[in-house]
């Protein structure tokens, strides 16, 4: 395995791979959840304006979850003959997540 200098084209390829996959998941799910929550709040007579902060927090959590899930998936992909590798450089650190 050869460590190479990270160039702008590499960063853009990884970023684009992450961005479009995130949008493909997050936008439809957020849209569907918005419709479901809106209908449920309307049926239950709950004021959406009073609960906007909670709805935004849940929406943000959905976005973060899928963003991290997709980044984990990207770590196994190749980009024009390259792939991202996690290389342990400090033997005293242990992460078993």
Biopython code that builds the backbone (N, CA, C, O; Angstrom):
import numpy as np
from Bio.PDB.StructureBuilder import StructureBuilder

atoms = [
    (1, "UNK", "N", (0.858, -1.174, 0.000)),
    (1, "UNK", "CA", (0.000, 0.000, 0.000)),
    (1, "UNK", "C", (0.900, 1.231, 0.000)),
    (1, "UNK", "O", (1.837, 1.344, 0.790)),
    (2, "UNK", "N", (0.589, 2.137, -0.899)),
    (2, "UNK", "CA", (1.372, 3.356, -1.036)),
    (2, "UNK", "C", (0.538, 4.551, -0.572)),
    (2, "UNK", "O", (-0.581, 4.755, -1.043)),
    (3, "UNK", "N", (1.081, 5.324, 0.339)),
    (3, "UNK", "CA", (0.393, 6.537, 0.780)),
    (3, "UNK", "C", (0.706, 7.642, -0.226)),
    (3, "UNK", "O", (1.868, 7.897, -0.542)),
    (4, "UNK", "N", (-0.340, 8.290, -0.720)),
    (4, "UNK", "CA", (-0.155, 9.341, -1.718)),
    (4, "UNK", "C", (-0.602, 10.684, -1.154)),
    (4, "UNK", "O", (-1.382, 10.749, -0.204)),
    (5, "UNK", "N", (-0.097, 11.738, -1.752)),
    (5, "UNK", "CA", (-0.496, 13.085, -1.357)),
    (5, "UNK", "C", (-1.948, 13.322, -1.788)),
    (5, "UNK", "O", (-2.321, 13.026, -2.924)),
    (6, "UNK", "N", (-2.754, 13.853, -0.881)),
    (6, "UNK", "CA", (-4.154, 14.134, -1.196)),
    (6, "UNK", "C", (-4.215, 15.408, -2.030)),
    (6, "UNK", "O", (-3.764, 16.471, -1.604)),
    (7, "UNK", "N", (-4.779, 15.279, -3.219)),
    (7, "UNK", "CA", (-4.915, 16.430, -4.122)),
    (7, "UNK", "C", (-6.371, 16.864, -4.156)),
    (7, "UNK", "O", (-7.254, 16.139, -3.697)),
    (8, "UNK", "N", (-6.616, 18.040, -4.698)),
    (8, "UNK", "CA", (-7.977, 18.582, -4.765)),
    (8, "UNK", "C", (-8.919, 17.645, -5.499)),
    (8, "UNK", "O", (-10.069, 17.484, -5.091)),
    (9, "UNK", "N", (-8.455, 17.029, -6.566)),
    (9, "UNK", "CA", (-9.328, 16.140, -7.342)),
    (9, "UNK", "C", (-9.772, 14.946, -6.496)),
    (9, "UNK", "O", (-10.904, 14.481, -6.627)),
    (10, "UNK", "N", (-8.893, 14.453, -5.637)),
    (10, "UNK", "CA", (-9.262, 13.342, -4.749)),
    (10, "UNK", "C", (-10.332, 13.791, -3.758)),
    (10, "UNK", "O", (-11.328, 13.101, -3.539)),
    (11, "UNK", "N", (-10.109, 14.949, -3.170)),
    (11, "UNK", "CA", (-11.065, 15.472, -2.192)),
    (11, "UNK", "C", (-12.424, 15.720, -2.838)),
    (11, "UNK", "O", (-13.461, 15.426, -2.244)),
    (12, "UNK", "N", (-12.418, 16.256, -4.045)),
    (12, "UNK", "CA", (-13.680, 16.538, -4.743)),
    (12, "UNK", "C", (-14.408, 15.242, -5.089)),
    (12, "UNK", "O", (-15.632, 15.174, -4.972)),
    (13, "UNK", "N", (-13.680, 14.219, -5.512)),
    (13, "UNK", "CA", (-14.314, 12.942, -5.842)),
    (13, "UNK", "C", (-14.980, 12.327, -4.618)),
    (13, "UNK", "O", (-16.111, 11.849, -4.702)),
    (14, "UNK", "N", (-14.295, 12.336, -3.493)),
    (14, "UNK", "CA", (-14.865, 11.770, -2.267)),
    (14, "UNK", "C", (-16.048, 12.611, -1.802)),
    (14, "UNK", "O", (-17.092, 12.073, -1.432)),
    (15, "UNK", "N", (-15.881, 13.934, -1.822)),
    (15, "UNK", "CA", (-16.968, 14.826, -1.397)),
    (15, "UNK", "C", (-18.194, 14.633, -2.271)),
    (15, "UNK", "O", (-19.304, 14.527, -1.750)),
    (16, "UNK", "N", (-18.023, 14.584, -3.584)),
    (16, "UNK", "CA", (-19.159, 14.426, -4.490)),
    (16, "UNK", "C", (-19.841, 13.078, -4.266)),
    (16, "UNK", "O", (-21.070, 12.994, -4.271)),
    (17, "UNK", "N", (-19.058, 12.036, -4.073)),
    (17, "UNK", "CA", (-19.619, 10.718, -3.805)),
    (17, "UNK", "C", (-20.481, 10.744, -2.547)),
    (17, "UNK", "O", (-21.560, 10.152, -2.508)),
    (18, "UNK", "N", (-19.997, 11.433, -1.527)),
    (18, "UNK", "CA", (-20.751, 11.555, -0.275)),
    (18, "UNK", "C", (-21.997, 12.428, -0.475)),
    (18, "UNK", "O", (-23.082, 12.063, -0.022)),
    (19, "UNK", "N", (-21.852, 13.568, -1.145)),
    (19, "UNK", "CA", (-22.948, 14.529, -1.290)),
    (19, "UNK", "C", (-24.140, 13.945, -2.042)),
    (19, "UNK", "O", (-25.267, 14.004, -1.551)),
    (20, "UNK", "N", (-23.906, 13.386, -3.223)),
    (20, "UNK", "CA", (-25.064, 12.934, -3.997)),
    (20, "UNK", "C", (-25.757, 11.756, -3.322)),
    (20, "UNK", "O", (-26.983, 11.653, -3.373)),
    (21, "UNK", "N", (-24.994, 10.869, -2.691)),
    (21, "UNK", "CA", (-25.633, 9.758, -1.981)),
    (21, "UNK", "C", (-26.453, 10.248, -0.790)),
    (21, "UNK", "O", (-27.544, 9.745, -0.523)),
    (22, "UNK", "N", (-25.918, 11.225, -0.089)),
    (22, "UNK", "CA", (-26.639, 11.799, 1.048)),
    (22, "UNK", "C", (-27.942, 12.442, 0.584)),
    (22, "UNK", "O", (-28.984, 12.252, 1.210)),
    (23, "UNK", "N", (-27.891, 13.195, -0.501)),
    (23, "UNK", "CA", (-29.098, 13.859, -1.002)),
    (23, "UNK", "C", (-30.129, 12.848, -1.483)),
    (23, "UNK", "O", (-31.328, 13.052, -1.295)),
    (24, "UNK", "N", (-29.678, 11.758, -2.103)),
    (24, "UNK", "CA", (-30.605, 10.731, -2.589)),
    (24, "UNK", "C", (-31.376, 10.110, -1.426)),
    (24, "UNK", "O", (-32.546, 9.757, -1.579)),
    (25, "UNK", "N", (-30.737, 9.976, -0.276)),
    (25, "UNK", "CA", (-31.413, 9.404, 0.893)),
    (25, "UNK", "C", (-32.165, 10.445, 1.702)),
    (25, "UNK", "O", (-33.333, 10.248, 2.038)),
    (26, "UNK", "N", (-31.506, 11.550, 2.019)),
    (26, "UNK", "CA", (-32.073, 12.508, 2.977)),
    (26, "UNK", "C", (-33.267, 13.273, 2.408)),
    (26, "UNK", "O", (-34.267, 13.437, 3.107)),
    (27, "UNK", "N", (-33.197, 13.736, 1.187)),
    (27, "UNK", "CA", (-34.300, 14.537, 0.637)),
    (27, "UNK", "C", (-35.624, 13.766, 0.578)),
    (27, "UNK", "O", (-36.628, 14.275, 1.077)),
    (28, "UNK", "N", (-35.672, 12.569, -0.005)),
    (28, "UNK", "CA", (-36.962, 11.859, -0.032)),
    (28, "UNK", "C", (-37.467, 11.464, 1.356)),
    (28, "UNK", "O", (-38.664, 11.536, 1.631)),
    (29, "UNK", "N", (-36.545, 11.047, 2.227)),
    (29, "UNK", "CA", (-36.974, 10.645, 3.570)),
    (29, "UNK", "C", (-37.490, 11.851, 4.337)),
    (29, "UNK", "O", (-38.509, 11.757, 5.020)),
    (30, "UNK", "N", (-36.800, 12.984, 4.236)),
    (30, "UNK", "CA", (-37.265, 14.194, 4.907)),
    (30, "UNK", "C", (-38.610, 14.649, 4.368)),
    (30, "UNK", "O", (-39.480, 15.066, 5.132)),
    (31, "UNK", "N", (-38.782, 14.570, 3.061)),
    (31, "UNK", "CA", (-40.043, 14.955, 2.433)),
    (31, "UNK", "C", (-41.178, 14.057, 2.931)),
    (31, "UNK", "O", (-42.242, 14.544, 3.314)),
    (32, "UNK", "N", (-40.939, 12.736, 2.923)),
    (32, "UNK", "CA", (-41.965, 11.789, 3.373)),
    (32, "UNK", "C", (-42.288, 11.991, 4.849)),
    (32, "UNK", "O", (-43.456, 11.978, 5.238)),
    (33, "UNK", "N", (-41.254, 12.178, 5.674)),
    (33, "UNK", "CA", (-41.485, 12.404, 7.102)),
    (33, "UNK", "C", (-42.250, 13.707, 7.335)),
    (33, "UNK", "O", (-43.103, 13.776, 8.220)),
    (34, "UNK", "N", (-41.953, 14.725, 6.555)),
    (34, "UNK", "CA", (-42.680, 15.986, 6.671)),
    (34, "UNK", "C", (-44.157, 15.828, 6.376)),
    (34, "UNK", "O", (-45.003, 16.383, 7.077)),
    (35, "UNK", "N", (-44.464, 15.069, 5.335)),
    (35, "UNK", "CA", (-45.865, 14.822, 4.987)),
    (35, "UNK", "C", (-46.554, 14.032, 6.097)),
    (35, "UNK", "O", (-47.658, 14.374, 6.519)),
    (36, "UNK", "N", (-45.893, 12.974, 6.566)),
    (36, "UNK", "CA", (-46.485, 12.123, 7.610)),
    (36, "UNK", "C", (-46.707, 12.923, 8.893)),
    (36, "UNK", "O", (-47.783, 12.854, 9.488)),
    (37, "UNK", "N", (-45.705, 13.674, 9.316)),
    (37, "UNK", "CA", (-45.829, 14.470, 10.551)),
    (37, "UNK", "C", (-46.890, 15.548, 10.373)),
    (37, "UNK", "O", (-47.683, 15.787, 11.284)),
    (38, "UNK", "N", (-46.916, 16.200, 9.220)),
    (38, "UNK", "CA", (-47.918, 17.233, 8.966)),
    (38, "UNK", "C", (-49.334, 16.691, 9.021)),
    (38, "UNK", "O", (-50.215, 17.306, 9.622)),
    (39, "UNK", "N", (-49.555, 15.555, 8.401)),
    (39, "UNK", "CA", (-50.883, 14.934, 8.424)),
    (39, "UNK", "C", (-51.247, 14.505, 9.837)),
    (39, "UNK", "O", (-52.366, 14.739, 10.292)),
    (40, "UNK", "N", (-50.296, 13.871, 10.536)),
    (40, "UNK", "CA", (-50.561, 13.407, 11.906)),
    (40, "UNK", "C", (-50.868, 14.577, 12.835)),
    (40, "UNK", "O", (-51.801, 14.504, 13.634)),
    (41, "UNK", "N", (-50.088, 15.661, 12.735)),
    (41, "UNK", "CA", (-50.337, 16.830, 13.576)),
    (41, "UNK", "C", (-51.695, 17.442, 13.262)),
    (41, "UNK", "O", (-52.400, 17.893, 14.165)),
    (42, "UNK", "N", (-52.065, 17.457, 11.980)),
    (42, "UNK", "CA", (-53.357, 18.011, 11.589)),
    (42, "UNK", "C", (-54.502, 17.168, 12.151)),
    (42, "UNK", "O", (-55.472, 17.707, 12.684)),
    (43, "UNK", "N", (-54.387, 15.859, 12.033)),
    (43, "UNK", "CA", (-55.429, 14.956, 12.545)),
    (43, "UNK", "C", (-55.563, 15.079, 14.067)),
    (43, "UNK", "O", (-56.670, 15.093, 14.605)),
    (44, "UNK", "N", (-54.417, 15.168, 14.748)),
    (44, "UNK", "CA", (-54.416, 15.238, 16.210)),
    (44, "UNK", "C", (-54.671, 16.655, 16.739)),
    (44, "UNK", "O", (-54.812, 16.854, 17.946)),
    (45, "UNK", "N", (-54.727, 17.621, 15.846)),
    (45, "UNK", "CA", (-54.985, 19.000, 16.245)),
    (45, "UNK", "C", (-53.810, 19.655, 16.953)),
    (45, "UNK", "O", (-54.006, 20.552, 17.774)),
    (46, "UNK", "N", (-52.602, 19.222, 16.651)),
    (46, "UNK", "CA", (-51.397, 19.784, 17.272)),
    (46, "UNK", "C", (-50.902, 20.944, 16.408)),
    (46, "UNK", "O", (-50.855, 20.842, 15.182)),
    (47, "UNK", "N", (-50.539, 22.037, 17.056)),
    (47, "UNK", "CA", (-50.037, 23.219, 16.356)),
    (47, "UNK", "C", (-48.588, 22.979, 15.937)),
    (47, "UNK", "O", (-47.719, 22.755, 16.780)),
    (48, "UNK", "N", (-48.339, 23.028, 14.645)),
    (48, "UNK", "CA", (-46.996, 22.776, 14.123)),
    (48, "UNK", "C", (-46.034, 23.883, 14.540)),
    (48, "UNK", "O", (-44.882, 23.593, 14.861)),
    (49, "UNK", "N", (-46.466, 25.137, 14.547)),
    (49, "UNK", "CA", (-45.581, 26.252, 14.905)),
    (49, "UNK", "C", (-45.023, 26.106, 16.322)),
    (49, "UNK", "O", (-43.870, 26.457, 16.571)),
    (50, "UNK", "N", (-45.818, 25.600, 17.236)),
    (50, "UNK", "CA", (-45.354, 25.439, 18.612)),
    (50, "UNK", "C", (-44.327, 24.322, 18.746)),
    (50, "UNK", "O", (-43.587, 24.290, 19.728)),
    (51, "UNK", "N", (-44.265, 23.420, 17.796)),
    (51, "UNK", "CA", (-43.379, 22.259, 17.857)),
    (51, "UNK", "C", (-42.290, 22.290, 16.784)),
    (51, "UNK", "O", (-41.633, 21.279, 16.533)),
    (52, "UNK", "N", (-42.101, 23.437, 16.159)),
    (52, "UNK", "CA", (-41.131, 23.542, 15.069)),
    (52, "UNK", "C", (-39.730, 23.139, 15.506)),
    (52, "UNK", "O", (-39.039, 22.445, 14.759)),
    (53, "UNK", "N", (-39.292, 23.548, 16.682)),
    (53, "UNK", "CA", (-37.937, 23.236, 17.125)),
    (53, "UNK", "C", (-37.737, 21.726, 17.247)),
    (53, "UNK", "O", (-36.673, 21.219, 16.894)),
    (54, "UNK", "N", (-38.740, 21.002, 17.739)),
    (54, "UNK", "CA", (-38.625, 19.548, 17.877)),
    (54, "UNK", "C", (-38.590, 18.867, 16.511)),
    (54, "UNK", "O", (-37.851, 17.905, 16.302)),
    (55, "UNK", "N", (-39.386, 19.372, 15.600)),
    (55, "UNK", "CA", (-39.411, 18.829, 14.240)),
    (55, "UNK", "C", (-38.055, 19.058, 13.570)),
    (55, "UNK", "O", (-37.550, 18.176, 12.875)),
    (56, "UNK", "N", (-37.467, 20.231, 13.776)),
    (56, "UNK", "CA", (-36.157, 20.534, 13.201)),
    (56, "UNK", "C", (-35.068, 19.648, 13.800)),
    (56, "UNK", "O", (-34.168, 19.205, 13.087)),
    (57, "UNK", "N", (-35.143, 19.391, 15.093)),
    (57, "UNK", "CA", (-34.151, 18.526, 15.742)),
    (57, "UNK", "C", (-34.232, 17.106, 15.189)),
    (57, "UNK", "O", (-33.205, 16.488, 14.908)),
    (58, "UNK", "N", (-35.443, 16.592, 15.033)),
    (58, "UNK", "CA", (-35.615, 15.252, 14.468)),
    (58, "UNK", "C", (-35.121, 15.222, 13.024)),
    (58, "UNK", "O", (-34.456, 14.269, 12.616)),
    (59, "UNK", "N", (-35.438, 16.249, 12.256)),
    (59, "UNK", "CA", (-34.963, 16.323, 10.873)),
    (59, "UNK", "C", (-33.450, 16.374, 10.800)),
    (59, "UNK", "O", (-32.844, 15.722, 9.950)),
    (60, "UNK", "N", (-32.839, 17.141, 11.680)),
    (60, "UNK", "CA", (-31.383, 17.199, 11.729)),
    (60, "UNK", "C", (-30.776, 15.861, 12.104)),
    (60, "UNK", "O", (-29.755, 15.463, 11.543)),
    (61, "UNK", "N", (-31.395, 15.161, 13.050)),
    (61, "UNK", "CA", (-30.906, 13.846, 13.462)),
    (61, "UNK", "C", (-30.993, 12.846, 12.304)),
    (61, "UNK", "O", (-30.094, 12.026, 12.119)),
    (62, "UNK", "N", (-32.062, 12.917, 11.538)),
    (62, "UNK", "CA", (-32.203, 12.050, 10.358)),
    (62, "UNK", "C", (-31.075, 12.337, 9.374)),
    (62, "UNK", "O", (-30.446, 11.418, 8.852)),
    (63, "UNK", "N", (-30.827, 13.620, 9.126)),
    (63, "UNK", "CA", (-29.756, 14.014, 8.213)),
    (63, "UNK", "C", (-28.390, 13.551, 8.681)),
    (63, "UNK", "O", (-27.596, 13.060, 7.879)),
    (64, "UNK", "N", (-28.105, 13.699, 9.967)),
    (64, "UNK", "CA", (-26.819, 13.269, 10.511)),
    (64, "UNK", "C", (-26.667, 11.754, 10.416)),
    (64, "UNK", "O", (-25.609, 11.254, 10.033)),
    (65, "UNK", "N", (-27.728, 11.027, 10.766)),
    (65, "UNK", "CA", (-27.669, 9.560, 10.711)),
    (65, "UNK", "C", (-27.306, 9.084, 9.304)),
    (65, "UNK", "O", (-26.370, 8.301, 9.140)),
    (66, "UNK", "N", (-28.032, 9.545, 8.294)),
    (66, "UNK", "CA", (-27.771, 9.084, 6.935)),
    (66, "UNK", "C", (-26.439, 9.595, 6.405)),
    (66, "UNK", "O", (-25.782, 8.907, 5.623)),
    (67, "UNK", "N", (-26.033, 10.782, 6.816)),
    (67, "UNK", "CA", (-24.747, 11.317, 6.400)),
    (67, "UNK", "C", (-23.601, 10.431, 6.886)),
    (67, "UNK", "O", (-22.689, 10.119, 6.120)),
    (68, "UNK", "N", (-23.644, 10.030, 8.146)),
    (68, "UNK", "CA", (-22.600, 9.165, 8.703)),
    (68, "UNK", "C", (-22.678, 7.768, 8.103)),
    (68, "UNK", "O", (-21.650, 7.157, 7.809)),
    (69, "UNK", "N", (-23.894, 7.262, 7.921)),
    (69, "UNK", "CA", (-24.082, 5.930, 7.319)),
    (69, "UNK", "C", (-23.477, 5.897, 5.913)),
    (69, "UNK", "O", (-22.827, 4.919, 5.542)),
    (70, "UNK", "N", (-23.682, 6.935, 5.151)),
    (70, "UNK", "CA", (-23.152, 6.998, 3.792)),
    (70, "UNK", "C", (-21.634, 7.160, 3.808)),
    (70, "UNK", "O", (-20.943, 6.568, 2.979)),
    (71, "UNK", "N", (-21.107, 7.957, 4.745)),
    (71, "UNK", "CA", (-19.655, 8.098, 4.833)),
    (71, "UNK", "C", (-19.013, 6.751, 5.151)),
    (71, "UNK", "O", (-17.962, 6.420, 4.600)),
    (72, "UNK", "N", (-19.634, 5.975, 6.030)),
    (72, "UNK", "CA", (-19.117, 4.637, 6.343)),
    (72, "UNK", "C", (-19.106, 3.772, 5.085)),
    (72, "UNK", "O", (-18.162, 3.016, 4.857)),
    (73, "UNK", "N", (-20.146, 3.881, 4.275)),
    (73, "UNK", "CA", (-20.229, 3.124, 3.027)),
    (73, "UNK", "C", (-19.140, 3.568, 2.050)),
    (73, "UNK", "O", (-18.544, 2.736, 1.367)),
    (74, "UNK", "N", (-18.880, 4.865, 1.983)),
    (74, "UNK", "CA", (-17.884, 5.405, 1.053)),
    (74, "UNK", "C", (-16.478, 4.931, 1.415)),
    (74, "UNK", "O", (-15.623, 4.799, 0.539)),
    (75, "UNK", "N", (-16.236, 4.678, 2.695)),
    (75, "UNK", "CA", (-14.910, 4.226, 3.107)),
    (75, "UNK", "C", (-14.514, 2.912, 2.436)),
    (75, "UNK", "O", (-13.329, 2.578, 2.401)),
    (76, "UNK", "N", (-15.469, 2.169, 1.908)),
    (76, "UNK", "CA", (-15.165, 0.920, 1.223)),
    (76, "UNK", "C", (-15.143, 1.026, -0.293)),
    (76, "UNK", "O", (-14.942, 0.020, -0.973)),
    (77, "UNK", "N", (-15.343, 2.206, -0.831)),
    (77, "UNK", "CA", (-15.417, 2.379, -2.285)),
    (77, "UNK", "C", (-14.064, 2.803, -2.860)),
    (77, "UNK", "O", (-13.185, 3.272, -2.137)),
    (78, "UNK", "N", (-13.918, 2.626, -4.173)),
    (78, "UNK", "CA", (-12.709, 3.085, -4.854)),
    (78, "UNK", "C", (-13.050, 4.303, -5.703)),
    (78, "UNK", "O", (-14.181, 4.476, -6.158)),
    (79, "UNK", "N", (-12.034, 5.142, -5.901)),
    (79, "UNK", "CA", (-12.189, 6.392, -6.652)),
    (79, "UNK", "C", (-11.051, 6.494, -7.651)),
    (79, "UNK", "O", (-9.966, 6.969, -7.314)),
    (80, "UNK", "N", (-11.289, 6.056, -8.872)),
    (80, "UNK", "CA", (-10.279, 6.171, -9.923)),
    (80, "UNK", "C", (-8.960, 5.507, -9.560)),
    (80, "UNK", "O", (-7.892, 6.085, -9.763)),
    (81, "UNK", "N", (-9.032, 4.303, -9.028)),
    (81, "UNK", "CA", (-7.819, 3.582, -8.673)),
    (81, "UNK", "C", (-7.346, 3.826, -7.252)),
    (81, "UNK", "O", (-6.347, 3.247, -6.826)),
    (82, "UNK", "N", (-8.050, 4.679, -6.508)),
    (82, "UNK", "CA", (-7.706, 4.969, -5.122)),
    (82, "UNK", "C", (-8.864, 4.558, -4.219)),
    (82, "UNK", "O", (-10.007, 4.456, -4.665)),
    (83, "UNK", "N", (-8.561, 4.327, -2.960)),
    (83, "UNK", "CA", (-9.598, 4.143, -1.962)),
    (83, "UNK", "C", (-9.133, 4.786, -0.670)),
    (83, "UNK", "O", (-7.937, 4.985, -0.458)),
    (84, "UNK", "N", (-10.067, 5.103, 0.176)),
    (84, "UNK", "CA", (-9.753, 5.708, 1.462)),
    (84, "UNK", "C", (-9.386, 4.582, 2.423)),
    (84, "UNK", "O", (-10.087, 3.574, 2.502)),
    (85, "UNK", "N", (-8.301, 4.754, 3.140)),
    (85, "UNK", "CA", (-7.878, 3.743, 4.102)),
    (85, "UNK", "C", (-7.719, 4.396, 5.469)),
    (85, "UNK", "O", (-7.196, 5.504, 5.587)),
    (86, "UNK", "N", (-8.181, 3.689, 6.499)),
    (86, "UNK", "CA", (-7.944, 4.119, 7.867)),
    (86, "UNK", "C", (-6.704, 3.385, 8.354)),
    (86, "UNK", "O", (-6.675, 2.155, 8.402)),
    (87, "UNK", "N", (-5.696, 4.142, 8.711)),
    (87, "UNK", "CA", (-4.433, 3.556, 9.132)),
    (87, "UNK", "C", (-4.164, 3.991, 10.560)),
    (87, "UNK", "O", (-4.091, 5.184, 10.858)),
    (88, "UNK", "N", (-4.019, 3.023, 11.429)),
    (88, "UNK", "CA", (-3.763, 3.315, 12.835)),
    (88, "UNK", "C", (-2.326, 3.789, 12.984)),
    (88, "UNK", "O", (-1.392, 3.089, 12.593)),
    (89, "UNK", "N", (-2.149, 4.990, 13.556)),
    (89, "UNK", "CA", (-0.810, 5.527, 13.753)),
    (89, "UNK", "C", (-0.455, 5.637, 15.237)),
    (89, "UNK", "O", (0.715, 5.810, 15.579)),
    (90, "UNK", "N", (-1.447, 5.540, 16.117)),
    (90, "UNK", "CA", (-1.209, 5.623, 17.551)),
    (90, "UNK", "C", (-1.708, 4.325, 18.181)),
    (90, "UNK", "O", (-2.914, 4.087, 18.245)),
    (91, "UNK", "N", (-0.793, 3.497, 18.641)),
    (91, "UNK", "CA", (-1.179, 2.188, 19.180)),
    (91, "UNK", "C", (-1.847, 2.272, 20.540)),
    (91, "UNK", "O", (-2.417, 1.284, 21.003)),
    (92, "UNK", "N", (-1.791, 3.441, 21.203)),
    (92, "UNK", "CA", (-2.420, 3.564, 22.517)),
    (92, "UNK", "C", (-3.907, 3.873, 22.418)),
    (92, "UNK", "O", (-4.619, 3.768, 23.416)),
    (93, "UNK", "N", (-4.391, 4.251, 21.245)),
    (93, "UNK", "CA", (-5.803, 4.576, 21.048)),
    (93, "UNK", "C", (-6.560, 3.341, 20.592)),
    (93, "UNK", "O", (-6.112, 2.617, 19.702)),
    (94, "UNK", "N", (-7.720, 3.106, 21.215)),
    (94, "UNK", "CA", (-8.521, 1.935, 20.850)),
    (94, "UNK", "C", (-9.966, 2.362, 20.638)),
    (94, "UNK", "O", (-10.586, 2.943, 21.529)),
    (95, "UNK", "N", (-10.502, 2.070, 19.445)),
    (95, "UNK", "CA", (-11.908, 2.339, 19.137)),
    (95, "UNK", "C", (-12.497, 1.041, 18.608)),
    (95, "UNK", "O", (-12.085, 0.537, 17.563)),
    (96, "UNK", "N", (-13.451, 0.515, 19.329)),
    (96, "UNK", "CA", (-14.113, -0.726, 18.909)),
    (96, "UNK", "C", (-15.599, -0.496, 18.691)),
    (96, "UNK", "O", (-16.426, -1.248, 19.208)),
    (97, "UNK", "N", (-15.943, 0.525, 17.938)),
    (97, "UNK", "CA", (-17.343, 0.866, 17.743)),
    (97, "UNK", "C", (-18.004, -0.041, 16.788)),
    (97, "UNK", "O", (-19.194, 0.112, 16.513)),
]
sb = StructureBuilder()
sb.init_structure("model")
sb.init_model(0)
sb.init_chain("A")
sb.init_seg("    ")
for serial, (resi, resn, name, xyz) in enumerate(atoms, 1):
    if name == "N":
        sb.init_residue(resn, " ", resi, " ")
    sb.init_atom(name, np.array(xyz, "f"), 0.0, 1.0, " ", f" {name:<3s}", serial, name[0])
structure = sb.get_structure()
